[in-house]
Amino acid sequence: MTIAPVPRIGIIVVAAGSGTRLGAGAPKGFVGIDGHTILRHALERVFDAPAAQVVVVAPPGREGDALSEALEAAGDRRDLVTVVPGGATRQASVQAGLSALWADVEIVLVHDAARALTPPEVFARVIEAIESGRAAAIPVLPVVDTIKRVDGAEIVGGVDRSELSAAQTPQGFQREVLDAAYRDATADFTDDAALVADAGHPVAAVPGHPLAFKITTADDLDRARSVVADRPIAPTSARIEHDAAIPRVGLGTDVHAFGGVGALWLAGLEWPGEQALSGHSDGDAVAHAIVDALLAAAGLGDIGTHFGTDHPEYAGAHADVFLARTLGLLGEAGWRVGNVSVQVQANRPRFAARRSEAEATLSAALGGAPVSVSATTTDGLGFTGRGEGVAAFAMALVVKA
């Protein structure tokens, strides 16, 4: 068996920003451009660059979402993906990424996910500069607008734009240079090149690219969407063309055993007098199957990715929390719920008297999307037939928002 060499290059993708100026109601990296998020587009281009360990720095609490995006983009390079939570500042976030790099990494690129459309050749140019012996290198574009110095409402002078360039990312460094600069930093800098320059190292300039613009405002997002409409990314799995407007269907299942503490919660309802199900949250197999089906339909991973035991904030949470968060994930990725159908397999509780109530509760949690619930038994067969627990099977349809 041939073992792939460990990459000498590490790319830190900084996606921990809040996106306040974008005004999209979600962390910037998880705002949709088309059927994919800003982060997914950035990662598609990162993985088209030379092979590297890719460390995604995500907003705290969104590591699972970032991992889903990274694994989808990575294809057969999934073993090169690492995800870590970011810090309170950009500099702290990059430091978190540096700490996650493997010991074999010698060249580090730091890339803003907000520059989601940066072509792979820009990464190659930065890497080439570092491999040639430069301590640091950044892509730049010439400033084409006339620049003026302003004092209040008055123009007080001009600036020679021949001496100016607009900095982009990825910014590349010899690892020992960047590690030392971060270790000795005494102030926050606007980018990593400024930090390295402050430590006394020259920074080389390589040609940037117009598509490496930063998505900061709503106008920037519109520009990105216009570009992507002409150059959509292909699906990672299968890599076949498809019409993004076609509805997508997902399948979800969940099983929980009786034996939990407290009341039984199922289909978003409390069932007084019934034995509780065990689980990390409330054990609501119906709601969890729906979540799995919706995430599968939208290509956003599974319930374990977003709500697993590594997410303590969901311990004891009920259906409304799970479904509202799932609805948000779909919306951020450009999808809305068409309808959901779920079947419960259990001896107890008896659903007939509360079926309409369950459907209304689940539908409300999904923003009014229609939900149908059916229930059956297995005629005494299997663990549900023996009364040991509950199984649920869901189908969901999602459409472009």
Secondary structure as GFF3:
##gff-version 3
##sequence-region A 1 401
A	DSSP	beta_strand	9	14	.	.	.	ID=ss1
A	DSSP	three_ten_helix	20	22	.	.	.	ID=ss2
A	DSSP	three_ten_helix	28	30	.	.	.	ID=ss3
A	DSSP	alpha_helix	38	46	.	.	.	ID=ss4
A	DSSP	beta_strand	53	58	.	.	.	ID=ss5
A	DSSP	alpha_helix	63	74	.	.	.	ID=ss6
A	DSSP	three_ten_helix	75	80	.	.	.	ID=ss7
A	DSSP	beta_strand	81	85	.	.	.	ID=ss8
A	DSSP	alpha_helix	90	99	.	.	.	ID=ss9
A	DSSP	beta_strand	107	112	.	.	.	ID=ss10
A	DSSP	alpha_helix	120	131	.	.	.	ID=ss11
A	DSSP	beta_strand	136	142	.	.	.	ID=ss12
A	DSSP	beta_strand	147	151	.	.	.	ID=ss13
A	DSSP	beta_strand	154	159	.	.	.	ID=ss14
A	DSSP	three_ten_helix	161	163	.	.	.	ID=ss15
A	DSSP	beta_strand	165	167	.	.	.	ID=ss16
A	DSSP	beta_strand	171	174	.	.	.	ID=ss17
A	DSSP	alpha_helix	175	183	.	.	.	ID=ss18
A	DSSP	alpha_helix	192	198	.	.	.	ID=ss19
A	DSSP	beta_strand	204	207	.	.	.	ID=ss20
A	DSSP	three_ten_helix	210	212	.	.	.	ID=ss21
A	DSSP	alpha_helix	218	230	.	.	.	ID=ss22
A	DSSP	beta_strand	248	257	.	.	.	ID=ss23
A	DSSP	beta_strand	264	266	.	.	.	ID=ss24
A	DSSP	beta_strand	269	271	.	.	.	ID=ss25
A	DSSP	alpha_helix	285	298	.	.	.	ID=ss26
A	DSSP	alpha_helix	303	307	.	.	.	ID=ss27
A	DSSP	three_ten_helix	312	314	.	.	.	ID=ss28
A	DSSP	alpha_helix	319	332	.	.	.	ID=ss29
A	DSSP	beta_strand	335	345	.	.	.	ID=ss30
A	DSSP	three_ten_helix	352	354	.	.	.	ID=ss31
A	DSSP	alpha_helix	355	365	.	.	.	ID=ss32
A	DSSP	beta_strand	371	376	.	.	.	ID=ss33
A	DSSP	alpha_helix	382	385	.	.	.	ID=ss34
A	DSSP	beta_strand	389	400	.	.	.	ID=ss35
###
